[in-house]
Amino acid sequence: MKKYILTDTKKELSGVTLYQIKAIRSFGEVKEGDLGGWIEKEENLSHDGFAWIHNDAHVYGNAKVYGNAQVFGNAWVFGNAQVSGDSRIESSEHIFWASY
């Protein structure tokens, strides 16, 4: 069952169109009707669990937020990043980058 929709409110970020999300049912601390952050496509945020993107946070590319993970503030999650479990990303300063 879906928990959010992409609204018609959008913005461009580095040539990518992001859409603001809106909760269509209550779950966890999110209430039906709450506006969330910004995603490029539904694959960026799972409809399962309590995962949510808040405020002015951005998730795009192949990045995915799922489980009970929360992304807040002005954080940007992109590329192939995955935020899961009970993780909390509160700003871009909380990101650890690893490449191999």
C-alpha positions in Angstrom: 0.0 0.0 0.0 1.4 3.4 -1.0 2.2 5.8 1.8 3.0 8.9 -0.3 2.6 10.6 -3.7 4.8 12.8 -5.8 3.2 16.3 -5.8 3.1 18.7 -8.7 5.6 20.9 -6.8 8.9 20.3 -8.5 12.4 21.8 -8.8 15.5 21.3 -10.9 18.7 20.3 -9.3 21.8 19.8 -11.5 19.6 18.9 -14.4 17.4 16.5 -12.4 13.7 17.1 -11.7 12.8 16.5 -8.1 9.2 16.3 -6.8 8.0 17.1 -3.3 6.4 14.1 -1.6 3.1 14.1 0.4 2.0 11.5 2.8 -1.4 9.9 1.9 -1.6 7.9 5.1 -0.3 8.2 8.6 2.7 6.1 9.7 5.2 6.5 12.5 5.5 10.2 13.2 4.3 11.2 9.8 0.6 12.2 9.5 -1.6 12.0 6.4 -1.2 15.2 4.4 2.3 16.0 5.7 4.6 17.4 3.0 8.1 15.8 2.9 11.3 16.4 1.1 12.2 15.9 -2.5 12.8 12.8 -4.7 13.4 12.1 -8.3 11.2 9.0 -8.6 9.3 6.5 -6.4 12.2 4.1 -6.4 14.1 6.6 -4.2 11.8 6.0 -1.2 10.2 2.8 -0.1 6.5 2.6 0.6 7.2 0.0 3.3 8.3 0.7 6.9 8.5 4.1 8.4 11.2 5.5 6.0 10.6 9.2 5.2 12.4 12.2 3.7 11.7 15.4 5.6 12.2 19.1 5.2 14.4 20.2 2.3 16.3 16.9 2.0 16.9 15.5 -1.5 17.2 11.9 -2.7 17.8 11.2 -6.3 19.7 9.1 -8.8 19.8 5.4 -7.8 19.8 6.3 -4.1 17.2 4.5 -2.0 15.8 5.2 1.5 14.0 2.2 3.1 13.3 0.4 6.3 12.8 2.9 9.1 15.5 5.3 7.8 14.9 9.1 8.1 16.5 11.8 6.0 16.2 15.4 7.4 17.3 18.9 7.0 19.3 19.9 3.9 20.8 16.4 3.3 21.5 15.2 -0.2 21.5 11.5 -0.8 22.3 10.4 -4.4 24.3 8.1 -6.6 24.0 4.5 -5.5 23.6 5.4 -1.8 21.3 3.3 0.4 20.0 4.5 3.7 18.3 1.8 5.6 17.5 0.3 9.0 17.0 2.9 11.7 19.5 5.3 10.1 19.1 9.1 10.5 20.8 11.4 8.1 20.3 15.0 9.3 22.5 17.0 7.0 25.0 16.4 4.2 27.7 16.5 7.0 26.5 13.1 8.3 27.3 11.3 5.1 30.2 8.9 5.0 31.5 8.3 1.5 33.3 5.1 0.6 34.5 3.9 -2.8 36.2 0.7 -3.8 
